[in-house]
Amino acid sequence: MTDGWFLLVCDDVPYDVVVTDPGAHVLDVVQVVRRLTGLSLWHSKVLVTRVPAPILKGVPEEDATAAVSALREAGAQAEAREQP
């Protein structure tokens, strides 16, 4: 038996959804964050005002892209980052 490292290759790479700028319509973005996370209105507002804010962590790519598009439609600057 050898001592070595090996790399596991997975099909589902987890993504993080991060809001980088809430934009001009903060309340619209807060409503979208509330819908995506299930947090209360107050917690969603606190999360959105602390940028860059990770909204979702460890989600599949399809869910991350859907969340980013919903946040962008509300006026926020958001991105999906691949976890290392």
PyMOL Python script that loads the backbone (N, CA, C, O; Angstrom):
from pymol import cmd

cmd.read_pdbstr("""\
ATOM      1  N   MET A   1       0.842  -1.167   0.000  1.00  0.00           N
ATOM      2  CA  MET A   1       0.000   0.000   0.000  1.00  0.00           C
ATOM      3  C   MET A   1       0.891   1.234   0.000  1.00  0.00           C
ATOM      4  O   MET A   1       1.874   1.306   0.738  1.00  0.00           O
ATOM      5  N   THR A   2       0.540   2.189  -0.823  1.00  0.00           N
ATOM      6  CA  THR A   2       1.337   3.402  -0.929  1.00  0.00           C
ATOM      7  C   THR A   2       0.619   4.546  -0.225  1.00  0.00           C
ATOM      8  O   THR A   2      -0.609   4.597  -0.156  1.00  0.00           O
ATOM      9  N   ASP A   3       1.419   5.445   0.286  1.00  0.00           N
ATOM     10  CA  ASP A   3       0.868   6.659   0.887  1.00  0.00           C
ATOM     11  C   ASP A   3       0.832   7.730  -0.185  1.00  0.00           C
ATOM     12  O   ASP A   3       1.874   8.210  -0.632  1.00  0.00           O
ATOM     13  N   GLY A   4      -0.351   8.097  -0.590  1.00  0.00           N
ATOM     14  CA  GLY A   4      -0.471   9.111  -1.633  1.00  0.00           C
ATOM     15  C   GLY A   4      -1.797   9.819  -1.523  1.00  0.00           C
ATOM     16  O   GLY A   4      -2.671   9.449  -0.740  1.00  0.00           O
ATOM     17  N   TRP A   5      -1.915  10.838  -2.325  1.00  0.00           N
ATOM     18  CA  TRP A   5      -3.134  11.626  -2.357  1.00  0.00           C
ATOM     19  C   TRP A   5      -3.884  11.313  -3.631  1.00  0.00           C
ATOM     20  O   TRP A   5      -3.281  10.997  -4.658  1.00  0.00           O
ATOM     21  N   PHE A   6      -5.159  11.398  -3.565  1.00  0.00           N
ATOM     22  CA  PHE A   6      -5.961  11.231  -4.759  1.00  0.00           C
ATOM     23  C   PHE A   6      -7.066  12.284  -4.764  1.00  0.00           C
ATOM     24  O   PHE A   6      -7.438  12.821  -3.720  1.00  0.00           O
ATOM     25  N   LEU A   7      -7.569  12.562  -5.928  1.00  0.00           N
ATOM     26  CA  LEU A   7      -8.568  13.607  -6.122  1.00  0.00           C
ATOM     27  C   LEU A   7      -9.902  12.964  -6.463  1.00  0.00           C
ATOM     28  O   LEU A   7      -9.986  12.156  -7.388  1.00  0.00           O
ATOM     29  N   LEU A   8     -10.930  13.313  -5.729  1.00  0.00           N
ATOM     30  CA  LEU A   8     -12.266  12.855  -6.039  1.00  0.00           C
ATOM     31  C   LEU A   8     -12.928  13.859  -6.970  1.00  0.00           C
ATOM     32  O   LEU A   8     -12.930  15.060  -6.703  1.00  0.00           O
ATOM     33  N   VAL A   9     -13.474  13.372  -8.034  1.00  0.00           N
ATOM     34  CA  VAL A   9     -14.133  14.231  -8.999  1.00  0.00           C
ATOM     35  C   VAL A   9     -15.635  14.039  -8.831  1.00  0.00           C
ATOM     36  O   VAL A   9     -16.148  12.926  -8.947  1.00  0.00           O
ATOM     37  N   CYS A  10     -16.319  15.121  -8.559  1.00  0.00           N
ATOM     38  CA  CYS A  10     -17.766  15.070  -8.339  1.00  0.00           C
ATOM     39  C   CYS A  10     -18.479  15.802  -9.464  1.00  0.00           C
ATOM     40  O   CYS A  10     -17.959  16.769 -10.020  1.00  0.00           O
ATOM     41  N   ASP A  11     -19.654  15.337  -9.787  1.00  0.00           N
ATOM     42  CA  ASP A  11     -20.453  16.017 -10.800  1.00  0.00           C
ATOM     43  C   ASP A  11     -21.091  17.283 -10.234  1.00  0.00           C
ATOM     44  O   ASP A  11     -21.188  18.293 -10.931  1.00  0.00           O
ATOM     45  N   ASP A  12     -21.518  17.234  -8.999  1.00  0.00           N
ATOM     46  CA  ASP A  12     -22.188  18.368  -8.385  1.00  0.00           C
ATOM     47  C   ASP A  12     -21.214  19.177  -7.540  1.00  0.00           C
ATOM     48  O   ASP A  12     -20.919  18.827  -6.398  1.00  0.00           O
ATOM     49  N   VAL A  13     -20.724  20.258  -8.121  1.00  0.00           N
ATOM     50  CA  VAL A  13     -19.841  21.164  -7.393  1.00  0.00           C
ATOM     51  C   VAL A  13     -20.729  22.183  -6.691  1.00  0.00           C
ATOM     52  O   VAL A  13     -21.547  22.829  -7.346  1.00  0.00           O
ATOM     53  N   PRO A  14     -20.593  22.344  -5.383  1.00  0.00           N
ATOM     54  CA  PRO A  14     -21.457  23.300  -4.682  1.00  0.00           C
ATOM     55  C   PRO A  14     -21.090  24.747  -5.003  1.00  0.00           C
ATOM     56  O   PRO A  14     -19.926  25.081  -5.227  1.00  0.00           O
ATOM     57  N   TYR A  15     -22.109  25.584  -5.016  1.00  0.00           N
ATOM     58  CA  TYR A  15     -21.940  27.009  -5.313  1.00  0.00           C
ATOM     59  C   TYR A  15     -22.474  27.836  -4.157  1.00  0.00           C
ATOM     60  O   TYR A  15     -23.359  27.405  -3.417  1.00  0.00           O
ATOM     61  N   ASP A  16     -21.922  29.029  -4.018  1.00  0.00           N
ATOM     62  CA  ASP A  16     -22.417  30.029  -3.075  1.00  0.00           C
ATOM     63  C   ASP A  16     -23.008  31.179  -3.880  1.00  0.00           C
ATOM     64  O   ASP A  16     -22.442  31.587  -4.895  1.00  0.00           O
ATOM     65  N   VAL A  17     -24.132  31.694  -3.435  1.00  0.00           N
ATOM     66  CA  VAL A  17     -24.743  32.859  -4.068  1.00  0.00           C
ATOM     67  C   VAL A  17     -24.434  34.065  -3.190  1.00  0.00           C
ATOM     68  O   VAL A  17     -24.776  34.089  -2.007  1.00  0.00           O
ATOM     69  N   VAL A  18     -23.778  35.072  -3.784  1.00  0.00           N
ATOM     70  CA  VAL A  18     -23.300  36.231  -3.033  1.00  0.00           C
ATOM     71  C   VAL A  18     -23.866  37.503  -3.650  1.00  0.00           C
ATOM     72  O   VAL A  18     -23.782  37.705  -4.862  1.00  0.00           O
ATOM     73  N   VAL A  19     -24.444  38.362  -2.805  1.00  0.00           N
ATOM     74  CA  VAL A  19     -24.900  39.681  -3.240  1.00  0.00           C
ATOM     75  C   VAL A  19     -23.748  40.658  -3.028  1.00  0.00           C
ATOM     76  O   VAL A  19     -23.266  40.825  -1.907  1.00  0.00           O
ATOM     77  N   THR A  20     -23.311  41.301  -4.103  1.00  0.00           N
ATOM     78  CA  THR A  20     -22.208  42.247  -4.008  1.00  0.00           C
ATOM     79  C   THR A  20     -22.681  43.693  -3.885  1.00  0.00           C
ATOM     80  O   THR A  20     -21.958  44.540  -3.359  1.00  0.00           O
ATOM     81  N   ASP A  21     -23.906  43.983  -4.373  1.00  0.00           N
ATOM     82  CA  ASP A  21     -24.470  45.330  -4.266  1.00  0.00           C
ATOM     83  C   ASP A  21     -25.990  45.216  -4.327  1.00  0.00           C
ATOM     84  O   ASP A  21     -26.523  44.670  -5.294  1.00  0.00           O
ATOM     85  N   PRO A  22     -26.696  45.716  -3.319  1.00  0.00           N
ATOM     86  CA  PRO A  22     -28.157  45.590  -3.340  1.00  0.00           C
ATOM     87  C   PRO A  22     -28.845  46.495  -4.359  1.00  0.00           C
ATOM     88  O   PRO A  22     -30.008  46.266  -4.691  1.00  0.00           O
ATOM     89  N   GLY A  23     -28.166  47.498  -4.852  1.00  0.00           N
ATOM     90  CA  GLY A  23     -28.758  48.376  -5.848  1.00  0.00           C
ATOM     91  C   GLY A  23     -29.657  49.430  -5.241  1.00  0.00           C
ATOM     92  O   GLY A  23     -29.616  49.680  -4.036  1.00  0.00           O
ATOM     93  N   ALA A  24     -30.470  50.047  -6.082  1.00  0.00           N
ATOM     94  CA  ALA A  24     -31.319  51.157  -5.646  1.00  0.00           C
ATOM     95  C   ALA A  24     -32.604  50.688  -4.972  1.00  0.00           C
ATOM     96  O   ALA A  24     -33.151  51.396  -4.126  1.00  0.00           O
ATOM     97  N   HIS A  25     -33.088  49.510  -5.334  1.00  0.00           N
ATOM     98  CA  HIS A  25     -34.348  48.994  -4.803  1.00  0.00           C
ATOM     99  C   HIS A  25     -34.060  47.911  -3.768  1.00  0.00           C
ATOM    100  O   HIS A  25     -34.242  46.723  -4.031  1.00  0.00           O
ATOM    101  N   VAL A  26     -33.612  48.334  -2.597  1.00  0.00           N
ATOM    102  CA  VAL A  26     -33.182  47.404  -1.550  1.00  0.00           C
ATOM    103  C   VAL A  26     -34.348  46.548  -1.063  1.00  0.00           C
ATOM    104  O   VAL A  26     -34.172  45.357  -0.806  1.00  0.00           O
ATOM    105  N   LEU A  27     -35.523  47.130  -0.934  1.00  0.00           N
ATOM    106  CA  LEU A  27     -36.665  46.364  -0.424  1.00  0.00           C
ATOM    107  C   LEU A  27     -37.089  45.253  -1.379  1.00  0.00           C
ATOM    108  O   LEU A  27     -37.541  44.198  -0.934  1.00  0.00           O
ATOM    109  N   ASP A  28     -36.950  45.475  -2.683  1.00  0.00           N
ATOM    110  CA  ASP A  28     -37.242  44.407  -3.642  1.00  0.00           C
ATOM    111  C   ASP A  28     -36.257  43.261  -3.486  1.00  0.00           C
ATOM    112  O   ASP A  28     -36.634  42.091  -3.552  1.00  0.00           O
ATOM    113  N   VAL A  29     -34.992  43.606  -3.279  1.00  0.00           N
ATOM    114  CA  VAL A  29     -33.954  42.587  -3.081  1.00  0.00           C
ATOM    115  C   VAL A  29     -34.198  41.842  -1.769  1.00  0.00           C
ATOM    116  O   VAL A  29     -34.008  40.628  -1.699  1.00  0.00           O
ATOM    117  N   VAL A  30     -34.616  42.561  -0.738  1.00  0.00           N
ATOM    118  CA  VAL A  30     -34.905  41.934   0.551  1.00  0.00           C
ATOM    119  C   VAL A  30     -36.038  40.915   0.397  1.00  0.00           C
ATOM    120  O   VAL A  30     -35.976  39.830   0.974  1.00  0.00           O
ATOM    121  N   GLN A  31     -37.056  41.256  -0.367  1.00  0.00           N
ATOM    122  CA  GLN A  31     -38.163  40.322  -0.589  1.00  0.00           C
ATOM    123  C   GLN A  31     -37.702  39.059  -1.309  1.00  0.00           C
ATOM    124  O   GLN A  31     -38.158  37.961  -0.988  1.00  0.00           O
ATOM    125  N   VAL A  32     -36.802  39.205  -2.275  1.00  0.00           N
ATOM    126  CA  VAL A  32     -36.278  38.042  -2.989  1.00  0.00           C
ATOM    127  C   VAL A  32     -35.427  37.182  -2.058  1.00  0.00           C
ATOM    128  O   VAL A  32     -35.522  35.955  -2.083  1.00  0.00           O
ATOM    129  N   VAL A  33     -34.599  37.824  -1.240  1.00  0.00           N
ATOM    130  CA  VAL A  33     -33.769  37.090  -0.279  1.00  0.00           C
ATOM    131  C   VAL A  33     -34.657  36.359   0.715  1.00  0.00           C
ATOM    132  O   VAL A  33     -34.376  35.218   1.082  1.00  0.00           O
ATOM    133  N   ARG A  34     -35.710  37.002   1.143  1.00  0.00           N
ATOM    134  CA  ARG A  34     -36.644  36.365   2.074  1.00  0.00           C
ATOM    135  C   ARG A  34     -37.282  35.137   1.446  1.00  0.00           C
ATOM    136  O   ARG A  34     -37.436  34.111   2.109  1.00  0.00           O
ATOM    137  N   ARG A  35     -37.655  35.231   0.177  1.00  0.00           N
ATOM    138  CA  ARG A  35     -38.266  34.101  -0.522  1.00  0.00           C
ATOM    139  C   ARG A  35     -37.271  32.958  -0.725  1.00  0.00           C
ATOM    140  O   ARG A  35     -37.637  31.788  -0.617  1.00  0.00           O
ATOM    141  N   LEU A  36     -36.010  33.299  -1.021  1.00  0.00           N
ATOM    142  CA  LEU A  36     -34.995  32.279  -1.275  1.00  0.00           C
ATOM    143  C   LEU A  36     -34.540  31.559  -0.008  1.00  0.00           C
ATOM    144  O   LEU A  36     -34.302  30.352  -0.028  1.00  0.00           O
ATOM    145  N   THR A  37     -34.421  32.296   1.085  1.00  0.00           N
ATOM    146  CA  THR A  37     -33.832  31.724   2.297  1.00  0.00           C
ATOM    147  C   THR A  37     -34.842  31.316   3.343  1.00  0.00           C
ATOM    148  O   THR A  37     -34.556  30.446   4.166  1.00  0.00           O
ATOM    149  N   GLY A  38     -36.019  31.920   3.334  1.00  0.00           N
ATOM    150  CA  GLY A  38     -36.994  31.639   4.369  1.00  0.00           C
ATOM    151  C   GLY A  38     -36.747  32.413   5.649  1.00  0.00           C
ATOM    152  O   GLY A  38     -37.369  32.132   6.673  1.00  0.00           O
ATOM    153  N   LEU A  39     -35.852  33.378   5.605  1.00  0.00           N
ATOM    154  CA  LEU A  39     -35.581  34.208   6.776  1.00  0.00           C
ATOM    155  C   LEU A  39     -36.692  35.226   6.968  1.00  0.00           C
ATOM    156  O   LEU A  39     -37.513  35.447   6.078  1.00  0.00           O
ATOM    157  N   SER A  40     -36.705  35.832   8.128  1.00  0.00           N
ATOM    158  CA  SER A  40     -37.684  36.890   8.387  1.00  0.00           C
ATOM    159  C   SER A  40     -37.307  38.135   7.586  1.00  0.00           C
ATOM    160  O   SER A  40     -36.202  38.240   7.052  1.00  0.00           O
ATOM    161  N   LEU A  41     -38.235  39.058   7.517  1.00  0.00           N
ATOM    162  CA  LEU A  41     -37.990  40.299   6.778  1.00  0.00           C
ATOM    163  C   LEU A  41     -36.834  41.076   7.382  1.00  0.00           C
ATOM    164  O   LEU A  41     -35.995  41.606   6.653  1.00  0.00           O
ATOM    165  N   TRP A  42     -36.781  41.148   8.694  1.00  0.00           N
ATOM    166  CA  TRP A  42     -35.713  41.882   9.372  1.00  0.00           C
ATOM    167  C   TRP A  42     -34.357  41.229   9.122  1.00  0.00           C
ATOM    168  O   TRP A  42     -33.394  41.925   8.800  1.00  0.00           O
ATOM    169  N   HIS A  43     -34.259  39.908   9.263  1.00  0.00           N
ATOM    170  CA  HIS A  43     -32.983  39.226   9.027  1.00  0.00           C
ATOM    171  C   HIS A  43     -32.550  39.335   7.563  1.00  0.00           C
ATOM    172  O   HIS A  43     -31.359  39.457   7.274  1.00  0.00           O
ATOM    173  N   SER A  44     -33.504  39.293   6.653  1.00  0.00           N
ATOM    174  CA  SER A  44     -33.178  39.447   5.236  1.00  0.00           C
ATOM    175  C   SER A  44     -32.617  40.835   4.956  1.00  0.00           C
ATOM    176  O   SER A  44     -31.671  40.978   4.182  1.00  0.00           O
ATOM    177  N   LYS A  45     -33.199  41.865   5.585  1.00  0.00           N
ATOM    178  CA  LYS A  45     -32.713  43.236   5.386  1.00  0.00           C
ATOM    179  C   LYS A  45     -31.305  43.403   5.941  1.00  0.00           C
ATOM    180  O   LYS A  45     -30.457  44.038   5.315  1.00  0.00           O
ATOM    181  N   VAL A  46     -31.058  42.833   7.116  1.00  0.00           N
ATOM    182  CA  VAL A  46     -29.719  42.908   7.704  1.00  0.00           C
ATOM    183  C   VAL A  46     -28.712  42.195   6.814  1.00  0.00           C
ATOM    184  O   VAL A  46     -27.596  42.679   6.626  1.00  0.00           O
ATOM    185  N   LEU A  47     -29.095  41.054   6.267  1.00  0.00           N
ATOM    186  CA  LEU A  47     -28.194  40.291   5.405  1.00  0.00           C
ATOM    187  C   LEU A  47     -27.862  41.046   4.124  1.00  0.00           C
ATOM    188  O   LEU A  47     -26.715  41.041   3.677  1.00  0.00           O
ATOM    189  N   VAL A  48     -28.855  41.692   3.535  1.00  0.00           N
ATOM    190  CA  VAL A  48     -28.647  42.411   2.275  1.00  0.00           C
ATOM    191  C   VAL A  48     -27.800  43.657   2.480  1.00  0.00           C
ATOM    192  O   VAL A  48     -27.022  44.019   1.598  1.00  0.00           O
ATOM    193  N   THR A  49     -27.933  44.325   3.629  1.00  0.00           N
ATOM    194  CA  THR A  49     -27.188  45.565   3.833  1.00  0.00           C
ATOM    195  C   THR A  49     -25.721  45.323   4.176  1.00  0.00           C
ATOM    196  O   THR A  49     -24.930  46.265   4.147  1.00  0.00           O
ATOM    197  N   ARG A  50     -25.342  44.114   4.495  1.00  0.00           N
ATOM    198  CA  ARG A  50     -23.939  43.791   4.783  1.00  0.00           C
ATOM    199  C   ARG A  50     -23.318  43.119   3.560  1.00  0.00           C
ATOM    200  O   ARG A  50     -23.235  41.893   3.495  1.00  0.00           O
ATOM    201  N   VAL A  51     -22.894  43.908   2.616  1.00  0.00           N
ATOM    202  CA  VAL A  51     -22.320  43.353   1.391  1.00  0.00           C
ATOM    203  C   VAL A  51     -20.811  43.257   1.496  1.00  0.00           C
ATOM    204  O   VAL A  51     -20.218  44.099   2.170  1.00  0.00           O
ATOM    205  N   PRO A  52     -20.165  42.315   0.893  1.00  0.00           N
ATOM    206  CA  PRO A  52     -20.739  41.186   0.152  1.00  0.00           C
ATOM    207  C   PRO A  52     -21.344  40.168   1.106  1.00  0.00           C
ATOM    208  O   PRO A  52     -20.714  39.758   2.081  1.00  0.00           O
ATOM    209  N   ALA A  53     -22.567  39.770   0.812  1.00  0.00           N
ATOM    210  CA  ALA A  53     -23.317  38.888   1.705  1.00  0.00           C
ATOM    211  C   ALA A  53     -23.585  37.547   1.026  1.00  0.00           C
ATOM    212  O   ALA A  53     -24.202  37.503  -0.038  1.00  0.00           O
ATOM    213  N   PRO A  54     -23.130  36.468   1.628  1.00  0.00           N
ATOM    214  CA  PRO A  54     -23.483  35.151   1.075  1.00  0.00           C
ATOM    215  C   PRO A  54     -24.941  34.833   1.430  1.00  0.00           C
ATOM    216  O   PRO A  54     -25.297  34.748   2.605  1.00  0.00           O
ATOM    217  N   ILE A  55     -25.758  34.663   0.422  1.00  0.00           N
ATOM    218  CA  ILE A  55     -27.175  34.408   0.612  1.00  0.00           C
ATOM    219  C   ILE A  55     -27.430  32.911   0.759  1.00  0.00           C
ATOM    220  O   ILE A  55     -28.093  32.478   1.702  1.00  0.00           O
ATOM    221  N   LEU A  56     -26.914  32.141  -0.155  1.00  0.00           N
ATOM    222  CA  LEU A  56     -27.055  30.685  -0.131  1.00  0.00           C
ATOM    223  C   LEU A  56     -25.674  30.060  -0.176  1.00  0.00           C
ATOM    224  O   LEU A  56     -24.780  30.567  -0.853  1.00  0.00           O
ATOM    225  N   LYS A  57     -25.497  28.961   0.541  1.00  0.00           N
ATOM    226  CA  LYS A  57     -24.204  28.285   0.563  1.00  0.00           C
ATOM    227  C   LYS A  57     -24.380  26.815   0.215  1.00  0.00           C
ATOM    228  O   LYS A  57     -25.285  26.151   0.721  1.00  0.00           O
ATOM    229  N   GLY A  58     -23.511  26.311  -0.654  1.00  0.00           N
ATOM    230  CA  GLY A  58     -23.483  24.896  -0.971  1.00  0.00           C
ATOM    231  C   GLY A  58     -24.684  24.399  -1.749  1.00  0.00           C
ATOM    232  O   GLY A  58     -25.162  23.292  -1.499  1.00  0.00           O
ATOM    233  N   VAL A  59     -25.179  25.187  -2.683  1.00  0.00           N
ATOM    234  CA  VAL A  59     -26.328  24.772  -3.487  1.00  0.00           C
ATOM    235  C   VAL A  59     -25.855  24.295  -4.854  1.00  0.00           C
ATOM    236  O   VAL A  59     -24.770  24.678  -5.291  1.00  0.00           O
ATOM    237  N   PRO A  60     -26.650  23.462  -5.547  1.00  0.00           N
ATOM    238  CA  PRO A  60     -26.290  23.032  -6.897  1.00  0.00           C
ATOM    239  C   PRO A  60     -26.257  24.211  -7.877  1.00  0.00           C
ATOM    240  O   PRO A  60     -26.811  25.276  -7.604  1.00  0.00           O
ATOM    241  N   GLU A  61     -25.612  24.003  -8.996  1.00  0.00           N
ATOM    242  CA  GLU A  61     -25.415  25.073  -9.976  1.00  0.00           C
ATOM    243  C   GLU A  61     -26.742  25.618 -10.510  1.00  0.00           C
ATOM    244  O   GLU A  61     -26.878  26.828 -10.693  1.00  0.00           O
ATOM    245  N   GLU A  62     -27.715  24.749 -10.761  1.00  0.00           N
ATOM    246  CA  GLU A  62     -29.000  25.199 -11.298  1.00  0.00           C
ATOM    247  C   GLU A  62     -29.722  26.112 -10.306  1.00  0.00           C
ATOM    248  O   GLU A  62     -30.287  27.132 -10.699  1.00  0.00           O
ATOM    249  N   ASP A  63     -29.704  25.749  -9.031  1.00  0.00           N
ATOM    250  CA  ASP A  63     -30.337  26.587  -8.012  1.00  0.00           C
ATOM    251  C   ASP A  63     -29.600  27.913  -7.844  1.00  0.00           C
ATOM    252  O   ASP A  63     -30.221  28.951  -7.613  1.00  0.00           O
ATOM    253  N   ALA A  64     -28.285  27.872  -7.959  1.00  0.00           N
ATOM    254  CA  ALA A  64     -27.487  29.092  -7.819  1.00  0.00           C
ATOM    255  C   ALA A  64     -27.762  30.056  -8.967  1.00  0.00           C
ATOM    256  O   ALA A  64     -27.916  31.256  -8.741  1.00  0.00           O
ATOM    257  N   THR A  65     -27.823  29.552 -10.187  1.00  0.00           N
ATOM    258  CA  THR A  65     -28.085  30.439 -11.321  1.00  0.00           C
ATOM    259  C   THR A  65     -29.505  30.993 -11.273  1.00  0.00           C
ATOM    260  O   THR A  65     -29.730  32.140 -11.661  1.00  0.00           O
ATOM    261  N   ALA A  66     -30.466  30.201 -10.803  1.00  0.00           N
ATOM    262  CA  ALA A  66     -31.840  30.699 -10.671  1.00  0.00           C
ATOM    263  C   ALA A  66     -31.916  31.791  -9.602  1.00  0.00           C
ATOM    264  O   ALA A  66     -32.616  32.787  -9.784  1.00  0.00           O
ATOM    265  N   ALA A  67     -31.200  31.610  -8.493  1.00  0.00           N
ATOM    266  CA  ALA A  67     -31.191  32.616  -7.431  1.00  0.00           C
ATOM    267  C   ALA A  67     -30.517  33.898  -7.899  1.00  0.00           C
ATOM    268  O   ALA A  67     -30.993  34.992  -7.596  1.00  0.00           O
ATOM    269  N   VAL A  68     -29.419  33.775  -8.632  1.00  0.00           N
ATOM    270  CA  VAL A  68     -28.714  34.957  -9.140  1.00  0.00           C
ATOM    271  C   VAL A  68     -29.598  35.723 -10.118  1.00  0.00           C
ATOM    272  O   VAL A  68     -29.643  36.952 -10.075  1.00  0.00           O
ATOM    273  N   SER A  69     -30.295  35.020 -10.992  1.00  0.00           N
ATOM    274  CA  SER A  69     -31.160  35.720 -11.941  1.00  0.00           C
ATOM    275  C   SER A  69     -32.324  36.408 -11.229  1.00  0.00           C
ATOM    276  O   SER A  69     -32.723  37.502 -11.629  1.00  0.00           O
ATOM    277  N   ALA A  70     -32.876  35.793 -10.186  1.00  0.00           N
ATOM    278  CA  ALA A  70     -33.957  36.429  -9.423  1.00  0.00           C
ATOM    279  C   ALA A  70     -33.448  37.680  -8.707  1.00  0.00           C
ATOM    280  O   ALA A  70     -34.143  38.695  -8.658  1.00  0.00           O
ATOM    281  N   LEU A  71     -32.253  37.608  -8.162  1.00  0.00           N
ATOM    282  CA  LEU A  71     -31.680  38.773  -7.478  1.00  0.00           C
ATOM    283  C   LEU A  71     -31.365  39.894  -8.465  1.00  0.00           C
ATOM    284  O   LEU A  71     -31.566  41.068  -8.155  1.00  0.00           O
ATOM    285  N   ARG A  72     -30.876  39.539  -9.645  1.00  0.00           N
ATOM    286  CA  ARG A  72     -30.579  40.567 -10.653  1.00  0.00           C
ATOM    287  C   ARG A  72     -31.845  41.217 -11.182  1.00  0.00           C
ATOM    288  O   ARG A  72     -31.847  42.410 -11.484  1.00  0.00           O
ATOM    289  N   GLU A  73     -32.922  40.447 -11.297  1.00  0.00           N
ATOM    290  CA  GLU A  73     -34.193  41.029 -11.734  1.00  0.00           C
ATOM    291  C   GLU A  73     -34.716  42.037 -10.716  1.00  0.00           C
ATOM    292  O   GLU A  73     -35.401  42.994 -11.075  1.00  0.00           O
ATOM    293  N   ALA A  74     -34.387  41.816  -9.445  1.00  0.00           N
ATOM    294  CA  ALA A  74     -34.809  42.751  -8.396  1.00  0.00           C
ATOM    295  C   ALA A  74     -33.917  43.979  -8.333  1.00  0.00           C
ATOM    296  O   ALA A  74     -34.234  44.929  -7.617  1.00  0.00           O
ATOM    297  N   GLY A  75     -32.814  43.983  -9.065  1.00  0.00           N
ATOM    298  CA  GLY A  75     -31.944  45.159  -9.118  1.00  0.00           C
ATOM    299  C   GLY A  75     -30.630  45.017  -8.389  1.00  0.00           C
ATOM    300  O   GLY A  75     -29.886  45.992  -8.280  1.00  0.00           O
ATOM    301  N   ALA A  76     -30.319  43.844  -7.888  1.00  0.00           N
ATOM    302  CA  ALA A  76     -29.072  43.642  -7.141  1.00  0.00           C
ATOM    303  C   ALA A  76     -27.970  43.145  -8.071  1.00  0.00           C
ATOM    304  O   ALA A  76     -28.230  42.596  -9.142  1.00  0.00           O
ATOM    305  N   GLN A  77     -26.755  43.351  -7.635  1.00  0.00           N
ATOM    306  CA  GLN A  77     -25.601  42.745  -8.297  1.00  0.00           C
ATOM    307  C   GLN A  77     -25.275  41.478  -7.515  1.00  0.00           C
ATOM    308  O   GLN A  77     -24.944  41.550  -6.331  1.00  0.00           O
ATOM    309  N   ALA A  78     -25.366  40.325  -8.161  1.00  0.00           N
ATOM    310  CA  ALA A  78     -25.150  39.057  -7.484  1.00  0.00           C
ATOM    311  C   ALA A  78     -24.327  38.138  -8.380  1.00  0.00           C
ATOM    312  O   ALA A  78     -24.287  38.303  -9.599  1.00  0.00           O
ATOM    313  N   GLU A  79     -23.675  37.168  -7.750  1.00  0.00           N
ATOM    314  CA  GLU A  79     -22.879  36.214  -8.513  1.00  0.00           C
ATOM    315  C   GLU A  79     -22.898  34.860  -7.815  1.00  0.00           C
ATOM    316  O   GLU A  79     -23.106  34.762  -6.606  1.00  0.00           O
ATOM    317  N   ALA A  80     -22.678  33.833  -8.603  1.00  0.00           N
ATOM    318  CA  ALA A  80     -22.576  32.474  -8.081  1.00  0.00           C
ATOM    319  C   ALA A  80     -21.101  32.112  -8.070  1.00  0.00           C
ATOM    320  O   ALA A  80     -20.445  32.132  -9.111  1.00  0.00           O
ATOM    321  N   ARG A  81     -20.582  31.784  -6.902  1.00  0.00           N
ATOM    322  CA  ARG A  81     -19.166  31.451  -6.759  1.00  0.00           C
ATOM    323  C   ARG A  81     -19.020  29.960  -6.478  1.00  0.00           C
ATOM    324  O   ARG A  81     -19.712  29.405  -5.624  1.00  0.00           O
ATOM    325  N   GLU A  82     -18.124  29.333  -7.195  1.00  0.00           N
ATOM    326  CA  GLU A  82     -17.860  27.923  -6.973  1.00  0.00           C
ATOM    327  C   GLU A  82     -17.052  27.743  -5.708  1.00  0.00           C
ATOM    328  O   GLU A  82     -16.054  28.431  -5.494  1.00  0.00           O
ATOM    329  N   GLN A  83     -17.488  26.807  -4.861  1.00  0.00           N
ATOM    330  CA  GLN A  83     -16.759  26.561  -3.628  1.00  0.00           C
ATOM    331  C   GLN A  83     -15.456  25.838  -3.952  1.00  0.00           C
ATOM    332  O   GLN A  83     -15.410  25.015  -4.867  1.00  0.00           O
ATOM    333  N   PRO A  84     -14.392  26.145  -3.197  1.00  0.00           N
ATOM    334  CA  PRO A  84     -13.105  25.484  -3.456  1.00  0.00           C
ATOM    335  C   PRO A  84     -13.120  24.037  -3.037  1.00  0.00           C
ATOM    336  O   PRO A  84     -12.116  23.341  -3.188  1.00  0.00           O
TER     337      PRO A  84
END
""", "prot")
cmd.dss("prot")
cmd.show_as("cartoon", "prot")
cmd.util.cbc("prot")
cmd.orient("prot")
